[in-house]
Amino acid sequence: MALKVYCDPCTINSRKVLAALQQMNADYEIQYVDYFAGEHKSDEFKKINPHATVPAATDGPNLTLTESNAILQYVADTTGAETMYPKDLKKRAIINRWLLWEASAWFPCCYVYVIENFVKPSFFKQQPEQKALDAEAPKFHRYAHVLNEQLGRTKWLTSDTDVTIADFAVAAPLHLYTASKIPLDKYPNLKRWMTEGIEQLAGWEKTQGAVDKVFPRQDD
Ligand SMILES: N[C@@H](CCC(=O)N[C@@H](CS)C(=O)NCC(=O)O)C(=O)O
């Protein structure tokens, strides 16, 4: 039975998983959960993911996974995607630290920009809450500075040679950076990694169409 990914392909953490799975040539099927219709909050979906967030995944009757980064680790291991998630424990530990940081700090910070600057005005005809954006800005700049320094040292997040699941994890919260008014221009290495690195990857490109369908691109 193939891996089933419950997701809305236009959302950050779903796109993260789908792009990385494409990059790894993983075998999976999509079970669409309409985020904007609130299907992730339905009782039926909460049987799969009681946290009511997308994505989630099942692999047969005995494994249900939530947390996008846990899905990436599992699929990288089961498909044997050695360069995306090396078995070498030191390399793996470095990837794990970025995955944990992304889930606990970077995603929640970028999500404020996505929700306030893009989702609220575009889909709910609401004004962005400036107070929320102002509260997040110092964190964003602190985090982006660290990423910018790292990406001045290495081409990809953890090495010069190999893109890993950490790159997909950390890139995903930026996937709507223009529409979300995420100030990438101040961070040239981060912007270069995003535009000349991540956006050129086959896995990223193959998952762009589903995003564009929901959020037609303005000129960058
Ligand atoms: N740490 C979780 C976060 C998942 C998450 O928050 N997903 C967002 C979409 S990107 C969501 O479903 N939010 C629920 C909501 O806004 O009600 C993961 O990595 O899977």
The ligand as an SDF file (V2000), in Angstrom:
LIG
                    3D

 20 19  0  0  0  0  0  0  0  0999 V2000
    4.3740   21.5250   13.0530 N   0  0  0  0  0  0  0  0  0  0  0  0
    3.3360   21.1580   12.1220 C   0  0  0  0  0  0  0  0  0  0  0  0
    2.6200   22.4330   11.6770 C   0  0  0  0  0  0  0  0  0  0  0  0
    1.4830   22.1420   10.7320 C   0  0  0  0  0  0  0  0  0  0  0  0
    0.6610   23.3880   10.4720 C   0  0  0  0  0  0  0  0  0  0  0  0
    0.5220   24.2680   11.3420 O   0  0  0  0  0  0  0  0  0  0  0  0
    0.0700   23.4400    9.2710 N   0  0  0  0  0  0  0  0  0  0  0  0
   -0.7680   24.5640    8.9520 C   0  0  0  0  0  0  0  0  0  0  0  0
   -0.8170   24.7630    7.4660 C   0  0  0  0  0  0  0  0  0  0  0  0
    0.8040   25.1630    6.8440 S   0  0  0  0  0  0  0  0  0  0  0  0
   -2.1660   24.2600    9.4550 C   0  0  0  0  0  0  0  0  0  0  0  0
   -2.7130   23.2330    9.1400 O   0  0  0  0  0  0  0  0  0  0  0  0
   -2.7230   25.1600   10.2700 N   0  0  0  0  0  0  0  0  0  0  0  0
   -4.0180   24.9510   10.8640 C   0  0  0  0  0  0  0  0  0  0  0  0
   -4.8350   26.1800   10.9240 C   0  0  0  0  0  0  0  0  0  0  0  0
   -4.3820   27.2470   10.4900 O   0  0  0  0  0  0  0  0  0  0  0  0
   -5.9770   26.0860   11.3730 O   0  0  0  0  0  0  0  0  0  0  0  0
    3.9440   20.4250   10.9190 C   0  0  0  0  0  0  0  0  0  0  0  0
    5.1180   20.6580   10.6300 O   0  0  0  0  0  0  0  0  0  0  0  0
    3.2710   19.5930   10.3000 O   0  0  0  0  0  0  0  0  0  0  0  0
  1  2  1  0
  2  3  1  0
  2 18  1  0
  3  4  1  0
  4  5  1  0
  5  6  2  0
  5  7  1  0
  7  8  1  0
  8  9  1  0
  8 11  1  0
  9 10  1  0
 11 12  2  0
 11 13  1  0
 13 14  1  0
 14 15  1  0
 15 16  2  0
 15 17  1  0
 18 19  2  0
 18 20  1  0
M  END
$$$$
